[in-house]
Amino acid sequence: MSIDACASLVERGDPDRFLAVMASPAWTRELLFPLFAFNLELARAPWVTKEPMVAEMRLQWWRDVVDEAASGTAPPRAHEVAGPLCTLVRDAGLPGEVLARLVEARRWDCWTEPFADRAALAAYLEDTGGGLTLLAGHALGATEAADPALRAHGWAAGLAGFLRAVPELKARGRRPLPEGTDVAELAREGLARIAAARALRRQVPKDLTPAFLPGWQAAAILSRAAADPAAVDEGRLGLSEFARRGRLLWQATTGRW
């Protein structure tokens, strides 16, 4: 049970977040890698089996882990991610409700039904992207004053990642977007949330920059989706390697997420 094991999992399964953490100060790694490895385990759970109920059982196991960690009712489990995660939850006082909602949101991924409507998709993004970014901020010492910026930016980053995943989700038999979704309008909502988060930047200590950094591509991806909605289904939202690295370096060095 080590931070190195969590880092290795994130490097293989979530390379963008791995790069964001490695571009951040070294002291953040033992705080962010367990959290992002946990998120990766949740994201994987619905896809390692074709049986939705088995996938739900995997998620329930993680729900039990975070409930125990948040309440302090059991020692950390002997698992390469659960152990470091439990230590982080207890030491940083991460909010149990946010952790639980992050797990519960992933139950949608276990089934093939589409989101009922735009509000259901928005709630999913709030609990996944928004919740994860809020947890990252609190792991780094954020207070509630930073929560609106963390949630808004995380929601938008979650949307950017979700839109990039649309072709793969469809290939796996999912219907990711609610019927009649105006993709350009949805992307503009994401951009508006990024703008709202940036308007609150002065209220956010610079030490919290690493919590925002995993969303370094979000504004560019959402801008592309807003201007060219067909790029979503056609899988053309990704940035060039030069643009990816350049944006990450600029945001990491300037702190201007």
C-alpha positions in Angstrom: 0.0 0.0 0.0 2.1 2.9 -1.2 1.8 6.2 -3.0 4.0 4.8 -5.7 1.4 2.1 -6.5 -1.3 4.7 -6.8 0.9 6.8 -9.0 1.6 3.8 -11.3 -2.1 3.0 -11.6 -2.9 6.7 -12.6 0.0 6.8 -15.0 -1.3 3.8 -16.9 -5.0 4.4 -16.7 -5.4 8.2 -16.5 -2.3 9.7 -18.1 -3.7 13.3 -18.3 -4.2 13.5 -14.6 -0.8 11.8 -14.0 0.9 14.6 -16.1 -1.1 17.3 -14.1 0.1 15.9 -10.8 3.7 15.5 -12.0 3.6 19.2 -13.1 2.5 20.2 -9.6 4.8 20.6 -6.6 6.1 17.3 -5.2 4.3 17.7 -1.9 0.9 17.3 -3.6 1.6 13.8 -4.9 0.9 11.8 -1.8 -2.4 13.7 -1.5 -3.6 13.6 -5.1 -2.4 10.2 -6.4 -4.6 8.1 -3.9 -7.6 10.2 -4.8 -7.1 10.0 -8.5 -6.4 6.2 -8.3 -9.7 5.8 -6.4 -11.5 7.8 -9.1 -9.9 5.5 -11.7 -11.1 2.4 -9.9 -14.6 3.8 -9.9 -14.5 4.7 -13.6 -13.3 1.2 -14.4 -15.7 -0.8 -12.3 -18.7 -0.7 -14.8 -16.4 -1.9 -17.7 -14.6 -4.9 -16.2 -17.7 -7.1 -16.4 -20.7 -7.4 -18.7 -22.9 -8.0 -15.7 -24.4 -4.8 -14.3 -25.1 -6.3 -10.9 -21.5 -7.4 -10.6 -20.3 -3.9 -11.5 -22.7 -2.5 -8.8 -21.2 -4.9 -6.3 -17.7 -3.5 -7.1 -19.0 0.0 -6.6 -20.7 -1.0 -3.3 -17.3 -2.3 -2.1 -15.9 1.2 -2.7 -18.9 2.8 -1.1 -18.2 0.7 2.1 -14.6 1.8 2.0 -15.3 5.5 1.9 -18.1 5.2 4.5 -15.8 3.4 6.9 -12.9 5.9 6.2 -15.1 8.9 6.7 -16.7 7.6 9.9 -13.5 6.1 11.3 -15.3 2.8 12.1 -12.7 0.4 10.7 -8.9 0.3 10.0 -7.8 0.9 6.4 -8.3 -2.1 4.1 -5.2 -4.0 2.8 -5.6 -2.8 -0.8 -3.1 -0.8 -2.9 -5.6 2.1 -3.4 -8.1 1.7 -0.5 -5.3 1.9 2.1 -3.8 5.2 1.0 -7.2 6.6 0.3 -8.5 5.8 3.8 -5.4 7.5 5.3 -6.0 10.6 3.1 -9.7 10.7 4.0 -9.0 10.7 7.7 -5.9 13.0 7.7 -7.5 15.6 5.4 -11.0 15.2 6.7 -12.5 14.8 3.2 -16.3 15.1 3.2 -17.9 11.7 3.3 -21.0 12.8 1.5 -19.0 14.0 -1.5 -17.1 10.7 -1.6 -20.3 8.7 -1.4 -21.9 10.7 -4.2 -18.9 10.2 -6.4 -19.3 6.5 -6.0 -23.1 6.5 -6.5 -22.9 8.6 -9.7 -20.9 5.8 -11.3 -23.9 3.4 -11.0 -25.2 5.1 -14.2 -22.2 3.7 -16.1 -23.2 0.1 -15.1 -26.4 0.2 -17.3 -27.3 1.1 -20.8 -30.2 3.5 -20.2 -29.6 7.1 -21.3 -29.8 10.0 -18.9 -33.5 11.0 -18.5 -32.8 14.6 -19.4 -30.2 17.4 -19.3 -30.7 17.8 -15.6 -29.7 14.2 -15.0 -26.5 14.6 -17.0 -25.7 17.9 -15.1 -26.2 16.1 -11.8 -23.8 13.3 -12.9 -21.2 15.9 -13.9 -21.7 17.7 -10.6 -21.0 14.5 -8.6 -18.2 13.2 -10.7 -16.2 16.0 -12.2 -17.3 18.6 -9.7 -17.0 16.3 -6.7 -13.6 15.0 -7.6 -12.1 18.5 -8.1 -13.7 19.6 -4.8 -12.1 16.6 -3.0 -8.7 17.4 -4.6 -9.0 20.9 -3.3 -9.8 19.8 0.2 -7.0 17.3 0.2 -4.7 20.3 -0.5 -6.2 22.3 2.3 -9.1 24.2 0.7 -11.8 25.8 2.9 -15.4 26.1 1.9 -14.7 29.5 0.4 -13.0 27.8 -2.6 -15.8 25.3 -3.1 -17.8 27.2 -5.8 -14.7 27.7 -7.9 -13.6 24.0 -7.5 -17.1 22.7 -8.3 -17.6 24.9 -11.3 -14.3 24.2 -12.9 -14.6 20.5 -12.1 -18.0 20.3 -13.7 -16.7 21.8 -16.9 -13.6 19.5 -16.9 -15.9 16.6 -16.4 -18.0 17.6 -19.3 -15.0 18.0 -21.5 -13.8 14.5 -20.6 -17.3 13.1 -21.1 -17.7 14.6 -24.6 -14.3 13.2 -25.6 -15.6 9.8 -24.5 -18.8 9.9 -26.5 -17.6 7.8 -29.4 -16.2 5.1 -27.1 -19.4 5.1 -25.0 -21.5 4.6 -28.2 -19.2 1.9 -29.4 -19.8 0.1 -26.1 -23.6 0.3 -26.5 -24.3 3.3 -24.4 -26.4 6.4 -25.2 -24.4 9.1 -23.5 -26.3 12.2 -24.3 -30.0 12.8 -23.5 -32.3 12.8 -26.5 -32.3 16.1 -28.4 -29.1 17.5 -26.7 -27.8 20.6 -28.3 -24.1 19.9 -28.0 -23.0 23.4 -28.8 -25.2 24.8 -26.1 -24.0 22.2 -23.6 -20.4 23.1 -24.4 -21.1 26.8 -23.9 -22.6 26.0 -20.5 -19.3 24.3 -19.6 -17.3 27.4 -20.8 -19.6 29.6 -18.7 -18.8 27.5 -15.7 -15.0 27.9 -16.4 -15.5 31.7 -16.6 -17.4 31.7 -13.3 -14.6 29.7 -11.6 -12.0 32.1 -13.0 -14.0 35.1 -11.8 -13.5 33.7 -8.3 -9.7 33.1 -8.7 -8.8 35.8 -6.2 -10.6 33.9 -3.5 -8.6 30.7 -4.2 -5.1 30.4 -2.7 -2.4 29.6 -5.2 -1.6 26.4 -3.3 -4.8 25.0 -4.7 -3.7 25.3 -8.3 -2.9 21.6 -8.5 -6.6 20.8 -7.9 -7.6 22.7 -11.0 -4.7 21.6 -13.2 -6.2 18.3 -14.3 -8.7 20.4 -16.2 -6.1 22.2 -18.2 -7.5 21.1 -21.6 -11.2 21.7 -20.7 -11.6 25.3 -22.1 -10.0 24.3 -25.5 -12.0 21.1 -25.8 -15.3 22.8 -25.0 -14.5 25.7 -27.3 -14.0 23.2 -30.1 -17.2 21.4 -29.3 -19.2 24.6 -29.2 -17.8 25.7 -32.6 -18.0 22.3 -34.3 -20.5 20.0 -32.5 -19.9 17.2 -35.1 -16.4 16.8 -33.7 -17.9 15.1 -30.6 -19.4 12.1 -32.5 -16.4 12.1 -34.9 -13.8 12.0 -32.0 -12.0 15.1 -33.1 -12.0 17.0 -29.8 -8.5 16.0 -28.7 -5.7 18.5 -28.8 -2.3 18.1 -30.5 0.5 16.9 -28.3 2.2 20.3 -28.6 -1.0 22.1 -27.5 -1.5 19.7 -24.6 2.0 20.0 -23.2 2.1 23.8 -23.8 -1.2 24.4 -22.0 -0.2 22.3 -19.1 3.2 24.0 -18.7 1.7 27.5 -18.9 -1.0 26.8 -16.4 1.4 25.0 -14.0 3.9 27.8 -14.1 1.5 30.7 -13.9 -1.2 29.2 -11.7 -3.8 30.7 -14.1 -6.2 27.9 -14.6 
